[in-house]
């Protein structure tokens, strides 16, 4: 009898203990680390910052500046989370030529490398947050005439803590929400990502 009660308690604890985020699966045989590791394609992204709105649909990103100027660009974006706790994200944006401003078309690629880890505790469940600590940020810009400009920042020591909304074997949803106050005002940032595992 005691064996059955312990078995049922263990099963129920396992079933309800898997779900950390509101859209996590109720039950998974894979650990959170196993579900996260691998390559992910960003399918949807939205960001609202003071004066700037960005919307990405998996193919192109649309920028709206101060509710006045709107333009879009072709974009590919991926994240790769390794088992050893390192990550790489590659964001490649195609900028069209602009005859009014006499600007040529170019490709801008941003490669970010760093360390990831789960976080949580206090008011949030363990492993319900994803911390990305940037160790290297490399930006490359190349135009059609093969001119290349490379800027690399090593050890920028910038970390972002994302809420994990949902993490399954095929889908990842994360969110970042921040309000910064300073003398004379404040600024806010809200970002949300939906990714599909490749």
Steps between C-alpha positions, in 0.01 A plus 500: 500500500777744597685403180196599288459833678868581447478396135191716436659793682815467289299478176284801586806700606670417172193587291439836663868578563591514129305813426700815583362744241132561426528334155735216598378146433327347802729198471831439322750215512774746398673734743478876444866500399442223243197687360694827471825371349515508123444746216191721494358722225322816609149481347350802668643797686347821624664780691370829630749757622451868559465640147554170315280200419635186328291213358661190345302222329780253426594658167499878530519751780298820506621805690272784608682808628310752714169386342601689182757311294450133409737282298572127470798279422567135428637320807619156609558434870609194694614397848718197580512386864775246577497244783817653645313824579623707204278658237527674163238714333528613138284781364542583128313800358474601133477877452365615164654787304355846553521724193366804687789494745747356247559194723601162360351170606697309762486201732538546874583193706519492879654201675462486878683238708467442869389280788147391586353363821165448664397716793205548730412483864335733752172595329557293184544123453849355468624497137215728388740765369774493235810714555714591196840649587667653192875435472559609140302710255611518137331716236584466132376729225565420134367672191462376141851623414642262764605775738497346847494675834547288814454618858566260787438564870649248740375464855226762482361337820137556422243253627130473427255298709203364301182348642444157344134506394515154343769239429421174322710276274386698193410850620656769720328822614692756705417852615694800632337796674692793648436855615797728560453818701742787495503870583242667279315192378497130429525254212340161457585189299274203430625213282346163418646217291346183360748245362478163330763230545685400182 
